[in-house]
Amino acid sequence: MLDFQRPQLSQKEEYDRILFACPPRGCEYSFANLYLWGMQQLVFTRGCAAFFSHFNGRSVYPYPIGPGDRRGVIEDILLDARQRGIPCRIVSMTDADRAELEAWFPDRFLFRTDRDSFDYVYAMDDLADLKGRRFQKKRNHVNRFRAEHPNFEFQTLDCANMGLVQHMVNDWYRNRIREDSAGDYMLENIAMSRAFRHYVGLHMEGAALLDGGEVIAVTMGSRMGKDTFDIHFEKAREDVEGAYAAVNCEFARYLRLKYPEVRWLNREDDVGLEGLRKAKLSYNPDHMIPKYWAYLAEDFHGD
């Protein structure tokens, strides 16, 4: 079997060299997401990075990435699944991945679209400037926030304000878990707590909006390509109108100044939640990253 292991911070540099050389990938390929969420496992093999994960109680293999022998890695994955006695499910596939897999293994796989995992990708300038009629409602929210909080501060996250920000985030999760104990907030809370603990090691970047020394909103993410920044977390007080739109806009402006080569903000997927889907669509994504699952036809019996 392939020697999959939990990602280690010491592997980030090697992993990012592979990721940054790839065509655009979905958010699940961010090293931070691999490290922070769930039971993700990684191995470097044949000049590529290969993955083993668990999703909704199912074992899956995200499509391997890298300039090496990806076809050989797929063959290794097929063998690994047989040795583990599990169905071979290959996930997080782009259109190009699907075409590549079909060309290498004609008629061996069945495919399905995974709409709930499509990434929403936005032009940095769109979110920083909010120009035009498409963004009028968002612009109104931001203007309302600025009018009601004329002395707000934009602060990048560092050791000086991290404790204050964590306190606000803990309150946010405590309220949400109390209101919806069946939701996935506990898992997200664990992931975000890990992000705070390993903020420096993961090369995370973030910012908070404060007014009168009180944290109103926070956002956090990391680079996942030469021209793409991934937003992992964004939280704001629900009782402050325009707080989400404001921190989104202000952080986009900050990133544009710091990284003029970064054109895109990946705001990740909506996990099939209707409210989250509506919110992400309301920001007018420039494009989306489709995702597919592939099932080995010979052992597919419904999933």
C-alpha positions in Angstrom: 0.0 0.0 0.0 1.0 3.6 -0.5 2.6 5.1 2.6 0.1 7.8 3.3 0.8 10.0 6.4 -0.8 13.0 8.0 0.7 16.2 6.4 3.5 17.8 8.5 4.4 21.5 8.5 7.9 20.5 7.4 6.4 19.3 4.1 4.8 22.6 3.2 7.7 24.0 1.1 8.1 20.8 -0.9 4.3 20.5 -1.4 3.9 24.2 -2.5 6.5 23.8 -5.1 4.3 21.1 -6.7 1.0 23.0 -6.2 2.2 26.3 -7.5 3.5 24.7 -10.7 0.1 23.1 -11.4 -2.8 24.6 -13.3 -5.4 26.1 -11.0 -6.7 23.6 -8.4 -9.6 23.5 -6.1 -9.4 24.7 -2.5 -8.9 21.2 -1.1 -5.4 21.2 -2.5 -4.3 24.1 -0.3 -1.7 22.9 2.1 -3.5 24.7 4.9 -6.8 22.9 4.2 -4.9 19.5 4.0 -3.3 20.3 7.4 -6.3 21.7 9.2 -9.3 19.6 8.2 -10.3 16.1 9.0 -8.3 12.9 8.2 -6.2 14.0 5.2 -3.2 12.0 4.3 -0.3 12.7 1.9 2.6 10.9 0.2 5.2 12.1 -2.3 5.7 9.5 -5.0 6.8 9.3 -8.6 7.4 13.1 -8.7 3.9 13.8 -7.6 1.8 14.4 -4.5 -0.9 11.7 -3.9 -3.7 11.9 -1.3 -6.0 9.7 0.8 -8.9 11.2 2.6 -12.2 10.4 4.3 -15.3 12.3 3.3 -18.8 11.7 4.8 -17.8 8.3 6.0 -16.2 7.2 2.7 -12.6 6.7 1.8 -11.5 8.7 -1.3 -8.4 9.6 -3.3 -8.2 13.2 -4.4 -6.7 13.3 -7.9 -2.8 13.3 -7.7 -0.9 16.4 -8.7 2.6 17.1 -9.9 4.9 17.0 -13.0 5.9 13.4 -12.5 4.3 10.1 -13.5 0.6 10.7 -12.7 -0.6 7.7 -14.6 1.7 5.5 -12.6 0.3 7.1 -9.4 -3.2 6.3 -10.5 -2.2 2.7 -11.1 -0.7 2.7 -7.6 -4.0 4.1 -6.2 -6.0 1.3 -7.9 -3.7 -1.2 -6.3 -3.9 0.6 -2.9 -7.7 0.5 -3.0 -7.7 -3.3 -3.8 -5.2 -4.0 -0.9 -7.4 -2.0 1.5 -10.5 -3.7 0.3 -12.3 -0.5 -0.5 -14.0 0.9 -3.7 -11.7 3.2 -5.7 -13.2 6.7 -5.6 -11.1 9.4 -7.2 -12.4 12.9 -6.2 -11.7 16.6 -6.6 -11.2 16.2 -10.4 -11.2 19.2 -12.7 -12.4 19.0 -16.4 -8.7 18.5 -17.4 -8.3 15.7 -14.8 -11.4 13.9 -16.1 -10.2 14.1 -19.7 -6.7 12.8 -18.7 -8.1 9.9 -16.7 -10.5 8.9 -19.5 -7.6 9.0 -22.0 -5.4 6.8 -19.8 -8.0 4.3 -18.7 -10.8 4.3 -21.3 -14.2 2.9 -20.1 -12.8 1.9 -16.7 -14.3 4.7 -14.7 -17.8 6.2 -14.2 -18.1 9.9 -13.5 -20.5 12.2 -11.6 -20.5 15.9 -11.1 -20.0 17.1 -7.5 -21.8 20.5 -7.6 -21.6 21.0 -3.9 -17.8 21.1 -4.1 -17.5 23.7 -7.0 -15.2 26.5 -5.9 -16.3 30.1 -6.3 -13.5 32.2 -7.8 -13.6 36.0 -7.9 -11.5 38.7 -9.6 -9.5 40.5 -7.0 -10.4 43.9 -8.5 -14.1 43.1 -8.4 -14.1 42.4 -4.6 -11.7 45.3 -3.9 -13.6 48.0 -5.9 -17.2 46.7 -6.0 -17.8 48.7 -9.2 -20.8 48.7 -11.4 -24.4 47.7 -11.0 -23.6 44.0 -10.3 -22.1 45.1 -7.0 -24.4 47.9 -6.0 -26.0 46.0 -3.1 -22.6 45.0 -1.7 -21.3 48.5 -2.2 -24.3 49.8 -0.2 -23.6 47.3 2.6 -20.0 48.5 2.8 -20.9 52.2 2.7 -23.5 51.6 5.5 -20.8 49.9 7.6 -18.3 52.7 7.0 -21.0 55.4 7.8 -22.0 53.6 11.1 -18.3 52.9 12.1 -16.4 55.9 10.8 -13.5 55.1 13.2 -13.1 51.4 12.4 -9.6 50.0 12.2 -8.3 47.4 9.7 -5.6 45.3 11.4 -3.6 42.5 10.0 -3.5 39.4 12.3 -0.4 39.1 14.5 0.5 38.0 18.0 -0.6 41.4 19.4 -4.3 41.0 18.4 -4.6 37.2 18.0 -6.0 36.7 21.5 -8.7 39.3 21.0 -9.7 37.9 17.6 -9.8 34.3 19.0 -12.2 35.5 21.7 -14.6 36.9 19.1 -14.4 33.8 17.0 -15.0 31.5 20.1 -18.1 33.6 20.9 -19.3 33.3 17.3 -19.0 29.5 17.3 -20.5 29.2 20.8 -23.6 31.0 19.6 -23.9 29.0 16.4 -23.5 25.7 18.1 -26.1 26.6 20.6 -28.5 27.6 17.8 -27.8 24.6 15.5 -26.2 21.7 17.4 -26.6 19.4 14.4 -24.5 21.6 12.1 -20.8 21.2 11.2 -19.7 24.2 13.3 -17.8 22.0 15.8 -15.5 20.6 13.0 -15.0 24.1 11.6 -14.2 25.5 15.0 -11.6 22.8 15.5 -10.0 23.6 12.1 -10.0 27.3 12.8 -8.5 26.8 16.3 -5.7 24.8 14.6 -5.2 27.7 12.1 -4.6 30.1 15.0 -2.2 27.7 16.7 -0.2 27.1 13.5 -0.7 30.5 11.9 3.0 31.2 11.3 3.9 27.7 10.2 1.1 27.5 7.7 2.1 31.0 6.3 -1.5 32.1 6.9 -2.5 35.7 6.5 -5.5 37.5 7.9 -7.1 40.7 9.1 -9.7 42.0 11.5 -12.0 45.0 11.6 -12.2 46.6 15.0 -14.2 49.5 16.4 -13.5 50.9 19.9 -11.1 48.0 20.5 -13.8 45.4 19.8 -13.4 42.9 17.0 -16.3 43.0 14.5 -15.0 40.7 11.7 -12.1 38.5 10.9 -10.9 36.8 7.7 -8.0 34.4 7.2 -6.4 32.6 4.2 -3.2 31.6 2.4 -1.6 31.6 -1.0 -2.4 28.5 -3.1 -0.9 29.5 -6.4 1.1 32.2 -8.2 -2.0 34.2 -9.0 -4.6 32.9 -6.4 -5.3 33.5 -2.7 -7.6 31.1 -0.8 -10.0 32.4 1.8 -10.3 29.7 4.5 -12.3 31.4 7.2 -14.4 34.6 7.5 -16.5 35.5 10.5 -18.4 38.6 11.5 -20.8 39.7 14.1 -24.3 39.1 12.9 -25.7 42.3 14.6 -23.3 44.6 12.7 -24.8 45.4 9.2 -22.3 45.1 6.4 -19.5 43.6 8.5 -19.1 40.6 6.2 -19.0 42.7 3.0 -16.7 45.2 4.6 -14.0 42.7 5.8 -14.2 41.0 2.4 -13.6 44.3 0.6 -10.9 45.6 2.9 -9.0 42.4 2.8 -9.1 42.2 -1.0 -7.7 45.8 -1.1 -4.9 44.8 1.3 -4.0 41.7 -0.7 -4.0 43.6 -4.0 -1.5 46.1 -2.7 0.7 43.4 -1.1 0.5 40.9 -4.0 -0.1 42.7 -7.3 0.5 39.4 -9.2 -2.5 37.8 -7.4 -5.6 38.1 -9.7 -8.0 35.7 -8.0 -9.6 35.1 -4.7 -10.9 31.5 -4.2 -13.7 31.7 -1.6 -14.0 27.9 -1.6 -17.3 25.9 -2.0 -20.7 26.0 -0.5 -20.9 22.3 0.7 -24.4 22.2 -0.6 -25.9 24.7 1.9 -28.6 26.8 0.2 -27.9 29.9 2.3 -24.2 29.8 1.7 -24.7 29.1 -2.0 -26.9 32.2 -2.3 -24.3 34.3 -0.4 -21.4 33.2 -2.6 -23.4 33.8 -5.8 -24.3 37.3 -4.6 -20.7 38.3 -4.9 -20.8 37.5 -8.6 -18.0 35.0 -9.1 -15.8 35.5 -12.2 -15.8 31.7 -12.7 -16.2 28.4 -10.8 -14.0 25.4 -10.6 -16.1 22.3 -11.4 -15.3 19.1 -9.6 -16.0 15.4 -10.4 -15.9 12.0 -8.8 -14.7 9.0 -10.6 -15.7 5.4 -9.7 -13.9 2.3 -10.9 -16.7 0.7 -13.0 -15.9 -2.9 -12.0 -16.6 -2.3 -8.3 -19.3 0.3 -8.5 -22.5 -0.8 -6.8 -24.0 2.7 -6.1 -22.7 5.3 -3.7 
